[in-house]
């Protein structure tokens, strides 16, 4: 799969050590990076189930679920569902870019 949107320098230089080192949530970094890639970058949305993200990242579904909760709490993503059983649609945000980067 070709890379759709290269990550900002901030993602590697700041977000990586913050999520992995400080928060001790390396799975959150992997899931964020995968959603960034799948969506084509911040400000865009992509439908992705827990199973899809688990297979694509090599993580367990429970690790993906915890990562998504962590990313939502930190405002790096938002998720919505059309119905309780629908595949969630995740929007990637880049709060470090300011209002125009979300």
C-alpha positions, -999 to +999 in steps of 0.1 A: +000+000+000+015+034-010+017+060+017-011+085+012+000+112+036+035+116+051+033+123+088+043+158+100+077+161+117+057+167+149+044+132+148+078+116+149+097+142+169+071+150+196+041+127+195+062+095+194+081+102+226+050+116+242+027+087+236+054+059+239+077+073+265+055+096+287+021+080+283+035+045+279+009+039+252+029+026+221-003+011+207-019+045+206+010+058+185+007+028+161-031+032+158-027+070+152-001+065+125-023+039+108-054+061+109-033+090+096-022+068+067-056+053+060-074+087+060-048+106+040-040+129+069-056+152+094-090+167+088-102+135+070-122+105+081-119+068+075-142+039+084-122+013+103-134-015+126-114-028+156-107-060+136-093-041+107-071-019+128-059-050+148-049-068+116-033-037+101-012-028+132-005-063+145-022-054+178-050-072+197-085-059+194-084-049+231-052-030+226-067-012+196-098-004+217-076+011+245-055+030+220-086+046+204-099+056+239-065+072+247-064+090+213-099+104+218-091+115+253-060+134+240-081+148+211-060+133+184-090+115+169-127+116+171-150+086+163-187+083+153-211+056+144-242+057+123-257+030+146-245+009+175-235-019+151-220+002+123-183+004+116-170+035+133-157+064+112-125+079+127-114+115+120-077+123+125-068+156+141-036+175+143-041+200+172-005+212+169-014+228+136-040+250+151-075+254+140-068+250+103-050+217+107-079+197+121 
